């Protein structure tokens, strides 16, 4: 198990690399857009495609498109923030966020159809039907990536971020939490016995490296990971991995 303090150096290595974690969060649907000199901008949809394009859908008659029309360089400095929230209700539901900074520009007309289809593959969005009408498709030319989690803020190289793939287990965690509810509850009981009966243990999230719990104590809360022996390739191995955690002897 890993938490604010770790129990072994091996446990520290059994957690997602920063680039993978950032890419996983970036695939979440909750995003907001901030433009330099514009403040928070209206955003109808955002997606990161498998090819590495950061795409945005904004209203055609909005502040962003107006700023782009007036820009002598045809772009505007902007920051896209994607927030990762817990799939179950918790007092502090934000698990982390990713900030993608760079320059937004209008997608060339000859590229719109292709990128709309890639956007839809990554994140279906009703506003895509309005692109070319009341909506405009933009691309963010990525310059900086920052990952903000409980452990602090990490700067991720854009090339590493784009080369990483979203965690397949994390993307399937809603279904896995339902399918493996009983096993995860038993595992939470083992965590409860380890941290003490006075602390409250709640399931926080799943990824291919392990199961995460939120521990609420009298003096505050912290996140704790129960790591698998080895990272999973996908959701198919999750049930066996949790069963392995339940049969191993607590240390």
KAFEN-V724482 format. One record per residue. RES is the residue in three letters. PHI is phi in radians with two decimals (NA if undefined). OMEGA is omega as a letter, one per 40 degrees, with the letter a starting at -180 (NA if undefined). Layout:
# KAFEN-V724482
RES/PHI/OMEGA, RES/PHI/OMEGA
This chain:
# KAFEN-V724482
UNK/NA/i, UNK/-2.17/i, UNK/-2.58/i, UNK/-1.06/i, UNK/-2.00/a, UNK/-1.74/a, UNK/-1.68/i, UNK/-2.83/i, UNK/-1.17/i, UNK/-1.12/a, UNK/-1.12/a, UNK/-1.06/a, UNK/-1.35/a, UNK/-1.63/i, UNK/-2.63/a, UNK/-1.08/i, UNK/-1.06/a, UNK/-1.00/a, UNK/-1.11/i, UNK/-1.19/i, UNK/-1.12/i, UNK/-1.11/a, UNK/-1.16/i, UNK/-1.14/i, UNK/-1.13/a, UNK/-1.08/i, UNK/-1.43/a, UNK/-1.26/a, UNK/-1.42/a, UNK/-1.45/a, UNK/-2.27/i, UNK/-2.38/a, UNK/-2.11/i, UNK/-2.13/i, UNK/-1.91/i, UNK/-1.08/a, UNK/1.41/a, UNK/-1.99/a, UNK/1.34/i, UNK/-1.24/a, UNK/-1.89/i, UNK/-1.22/a, UNK/-2.27/a, UNK/-1.71/i, UNK/3.07/i, UNK/-2.58/i, UNK/-2.72/i, UNK/-1.97/a, UNK/-1.38/i, UNK/-1.08/i, UNK/-1.38/i, UNK/1.70/i, UNK/-1.53/i, UNK/-1.62/a, UNK/-2.00/a, UNK/-2.31/i, UNK/-2.03/a, UNK/-2.27/i, UNK/-1.15/a, UNK/-1.09/i, UNK/-1.71/a, UNK/-2.24/a, UNK/-1.15/a, UNK/-1.16/a, UNK/-1.15/i, UNK/-1.12/i, UNK/-1.13/i, UNK/-1.16/i, UNK/-1.13/a, UNK/-1.56/a, UNK/-1.27/i, UNK/-1.16/a, UNK/-1.72/i, UNK/1.38/i, UNK/-2.47/a, UNK/-2.41/i, UNK/-1.09/a, UNK/-2.69/i, UNK/-2.36/i, UNK/-1.80/i, UNK/-1.97/i, UNK/-1.98/a, UNK/-1.84/i, UNK/-1.81/a, UNK/-1.92/a, UNK/-1.15/i, UNK/-1.33/i, UNK/-2.13/a, UNK/-1.11/i, UNK/-2.46/i, UNK/-1.01/i, UNK/-2.13/a, UNK/-1.37/a, UNK/-1.43/i, UNK/-1.57/a, UNK/3.01/i, UNK/-2.63/i, UNK/-2.17/i, UNK/-1.92/i, UNK/-1.90/a, UNK/-1.97/i, UNK/2.96/a, UNK/-2.24/i, UNK/-1.67/i, UNK/-2.59/i, UNK/-1.25/i, UNK/-1.27/i, UNK/-1.02/a, UNK/-1.00/a, UNK/-1.23/a, UNK/-1.77/a, UNK/-1.09/a, UNK/-1.05/a, UNK/-1.08/a, UNK/-1.30/i, UNK/-1.09/i, UNK/-1.16/i, UNK/-1.19/i, UNK/-1.03/a, UNK/-1.10/i, UNK/-1.15/a, UNK/-1.36/a, UNK/-2.77/i, UNK/-0.96/a, UNK/-2.56/a, UNK/-1.04/a, UNK/-1.17/i, UNK/-1.09/i, UNK/-1.17/a, UNK/-1.69/i, UNK/-1.08/a, UNK/1.64/i, UNK/-2.00/i, UNK/-1.60/a, UNK/-2.17/i, UNK/-2.21/i, UNK/-1.63/i, UNK/-2.10/i, UNK/-2.16/i, UNK/-1.73/i, UNK/-1.40/a, UNK/-1.28/i, UNK/-2.11/a, UNK/-2.47/i, UNK/-2.30/i, UNK/-2.18/i, UNK/-1.86/a, UNK/-2.05/i, UNK/-2.36/a, UNK/-1.03/a, UNK/-1.37/a, UNK/2.16/a, UNK/-1.86/a, UNK/-2.14/i, UNK/-1.53/a, UNK/-1.96/i, UNK/-1.10/a, UNK/-0.95/i, UNK/-1.12/i, UNK/-1.16/i, UNK/-1.08/a, UNK/-1.27/i, UNK/-1.37/a, UNK/-1.29/i, UNK/-2.04/i, UNK/-1.06/i, UNK/-1.18/a, UNK/-1.17/i, UNK/-1.22/i, UNK/-1.08/i, UNK/-1.20/a, UNK/-1.80/a, UNK/-1.13/i, UNK/-1.05/i, UNK/-1.18/a, UNK/-1.15/i, UNK/-1.12/i, UNK/-1.31/a, UNK/-1.13/a, UNK/-1.94/a, UNK/-0.99/a, UNK/-1.11/a, UNK/-1.14/a, UNK/-1.19/i, UNK/-1.18/i, UNK/-1.10/i, UNK/-1.15/i, UNK/-1.07/i, UNK/-1.11/i, UNK/-1.17/i, UNK/-1.10/a, UNK/-1.03/i, UNK/-1.14/a, UNK/-1.34/a, UNK/-1.46/a, UNK/2.01/a, UNK/-1.25/a, UNK/-1.48/i, UNK/-1.69/a, UNK/-1.73/a, UNK/-1.91/i, UNK/-2.29/i, UNK/-1.15/a, UNK/-1.85/a, UNK/3.07/a, UNK/-2.24/i, UNK/-2.63/a, UNK/-1.28/i, UNK/-1.71/a, UNK/2.84/a, UNK/-2.01/a, UNK/-1.92/i, UNK/-2.19/i, UNK/-1.76/a, UNK/-1.90/i, UNK/-1.82/i, UNK/-1.90/a, UNK/-1.18/a, UNK/-1.77/a, UNK/2.53/a, UNK/-2.24/i, UNK/-2.63/a, UNK/-1.80/a, UNK/-2.31/a, UNK/-1.91/i, UNK/-1.78/a, UNK/-1.46/i, UNK/-1.31/i, UNK/-1.08/i, UNK/-2.61/i, UNK/-1.07/i, UNK/-1.49/i, UNK/-1.47/a, UNK/-3.13/a, UNK/-1.09/a, UNK/-1.06/a, UNK/-1.62/a, UNK/-1.16/a, UNK/-1.03/i, UNK/-1.16/a, UNK/-1.14/i, UNK/-1.18/i, UNK/-1.04/i, UNK/-1.13/i, UNK/-1.16/a, UNK/-1.34/a, UNK/-1.68/a, UNK/-1.33/a, UNK/-1.45/i, UNK/-1.03/i, UNK/-1.87/NA
